[in-house]
Amino acid sequence: MANETKQVAAKGQEIQKAAPMHIMSPFEEMERMFESMLPHGWMRPLRWAQPLWSDLTGGLAPRVDVIDRDDEIVVRAEVPGVDKKDLDVSMTENSVTIKGSVRREAKEEKGEYCRCEIAHGAFTRTIALPAEVDDTKAKAVFKDGMLELTIPKREKAKRHSVAIQ
C-alpha cells in the first residue's frame, strides 16, 4: 500500500503520486450538456424559482487566477457585487479558502403596482496552492470587486537552480 502512494527518489526525497481524476460518465456528461443548453428549471415548471448565484454575480463561484512567482504566489479572485465586510479569507500552508455572500434588493412602484424582489447567495471556494507558503505573512487587497492575495513562499519551497554536470 505504501508503494502505491509514495515513491522514494534519490537522496531520501519523497514523490507524491497525483490523485486519479474523476471521469464523467456518459449520463453525467449528457446532463451537464442539457443544463448548459436549456434554461434553469425547465424540467420543473411548477416549482418556485430560486435565484442562482449566477443570477446575483454572473457565475457559480468566483473566477480565480493563481500566479506562481519565484518568491511568492498571487491569487486573484473576481467577486463582483460582494462587499468587503461580506468576504472571509482563510488559509493553510497549501490552500486558500474564500467565502462570501451577496444580497440584492430591487423595488419597483408604478401607480398601484408594487414589485419587490430580494435575492441572496453565498459561495465557498478552496484553491490548492502550487507550493508551501508562509500563511502568517499573507497580504490581501480588495478593490472594485477584485480580491488579490499575495502570499510569500516558504524558504524550502522556493525555486532553486540545479547545476547540470
C-alpha positions in Angstrom: 0.0 0.0 0.0 2.8 2.4 0.8 4.4 1.8 -2.6 1.2 2.9 -4.3 1.1 6.4 -2.7 4.8 7.3 -2.4 8.0 6.6 -4.3 11.4 7.3 -2.9 13.6 9.4 -5.1 17.4 9.9 -4.8 18.7 11.3 -1.5 15.6 10.5 0.5 13.1 12.8 -1.1 9.5 11.6 -1.5 7.5 12.0 -4.7 3.7 12.1 -4.3 1.6 10.5 -7.0 -1.3 12.5 -8.3 -4.8 11.5 -7.3 -6.9 9.9 -10.1 -9.2 12.3 -12.0 -12.9 11.9 -11.8 -14.1 10.9 -15.3 -17.7 11.8 -16.0 -20.0 9.0 -17.1 -21.9 9.5 -20.4 -25.0 10.2 -18.4 -23.3 13.0 -16.3 -21.9 14.5 -19.4 -25.3 14.4 -21.2 -27.0 16.0 -18.1 -24.3 18.8 -18.0 -24.8 19.4 -21.7 -28.6 19.7 -21.4 -28.2 22.0 -18.4 -26.0 24.3 -20.3 -28.4 24.5 -23.3 -31.7 24.8 -21.6 -32.9 27.3 -19.1 -32.7 26.5 -15.4 -35.7 24.7 -14.1 -37.2 23.7 -17.4 -38.0 20.2 -16.1 -39.8 21.6 -13.1 -42.2 24.3 -14.4 -44.4 24.4 -11.3 -41.5 24.7 -8.8 -40.8 28.2 -7.3 -37.9 29.9 -9.0 -34.9 30.2 -6.7 -32.2 32.7 -7.6 -28.9 31.2 -8.5 -25.5 32.6 -7.5 -25.1 33.2 -11.2 -28.2 35.4 -11.2 -26.6 37.5 -8.5 -22.9 37.7 -9.5 -22.7 36.3 -13.1 -21.1 33.0 -12.1 -21.4 29.9 -9.9 -18.2 30.7 -7.9 -15.6 33.4 -8.3 -13.2 33.0 -11.1 -9.6 32.6 -9.8 -6.1 33.1 -11.2 -3.2 31.6 -9.4 0.2 33.0 -10.3 3.3 31.1 -9.2 6.3 33.5 -9.0 9.8 32.7 -7.7 9.3 34.1 -4.1 5.5 34.4 -3.8 2.1 33.1 -5.0 -0.5 35.6 -6.1 -4.2 34.6 -6.1 -6.7 36.9 -7.8 -10.4 36.3 -7.4 -13.3 38.1 -9.2 -16.1 38.8 -6.6 -18.3 41.4 -8.2 -21.2 42.7 -6.1 -19.7 41.4 -2.8 -18.9 43.9 -0.1 -15.6 43.8 1.7 -17.4 43.1 5.0 -19.0 40.0 3.4 -15.7 38.4 2.4 -13.8 35.9 4.6 -10.4 34.6 3.6 -8.6 31.8 5.4 -5.6 29.8 4.5 -3.2 26.9 5.4 0.3 26.2 4.2 -1.0 24.8 0.9 -4.6 26.1 0.3 -6.7 29.3 0.4 -10.4 29.4 1.1 -12.5 32.3 0.0 -16.1 32.7 1.4 -18.5 35.4 0.6 -22.1 36.4 0.3 -24.2 38.9 -1.6 -27.6 40.3 -1.1 -29.6 42.3 -3.6 -32.9 44.0 -3.3 -35.0 45.6 -6.1 -38.1 47.6 -5.6 -40.4 48.9 -8.4 -43.5 51.0 -7.9 -45.9 52.2 -10.6 -49.2 53.5 -9.5 -51.0 50.7 -7.7 -48.4 48.2 -8.8 -45.5 47.3 -6.5 -42.9 44.7 -7.1 -40.2 43.9 -4.5 -37.5 41.3 -5.1 -34.9 40.1 -2.6 -32.2 37.7 -3.6 -29.2 36.4 -1.7 -26.4 33.9 -2.3 -23.3 32.6 -0.8 -20.2 30.8 -2.1 -17.1 29.0 -0.8 -14.1 28.2 -2.9 -10.9 26.4 -1.8 -7.9 26.8 -4.0 -4.9 24.4 -3.8 -1.6 26.3 -3.9 1.3 25.0 -6.0 3.9 25.4 -3.2 4.0 25.7 0.6 3.5 29.3 1.7 4.1 31.3 4.8 0.4 32.0 5.7 1.3 34.4 8.5 2.7 36.9 6.1 -0.1 36.9 3.5 -1.5 40.3 2.3 -4.9 40.8 0.9 -6.2 43.8 -1.1 -9.8 44.2 -2.2 -10.7 46.9 -4.8 -13.5 47.2 -7.4 -14.8 43.6 -7.0 -11.3 42.1 -7.3 -9.6 40.3 -4.4 -5.8 39.9 -4.6 -3.8 37.8 -2.2 0.0 37.9 -2.1 1.5 35.1 -0.2 5.3 34.6 0.2 6.6 31.1 -0.3 8.4 29.2 2.5 12.2 29.1 2.1 12.2 25.4 1.3 9.5 25.7 -1.4 11.3 28.4 -3.4 12.8 27.5 -6.8 16.5 26.9 -7.0 18.7 26.3 -10.0 20.4 23.0 -10.2 23.8 22.7 -11.9 23.9 20.1 -14.6 27.1 18.0 -14.7 
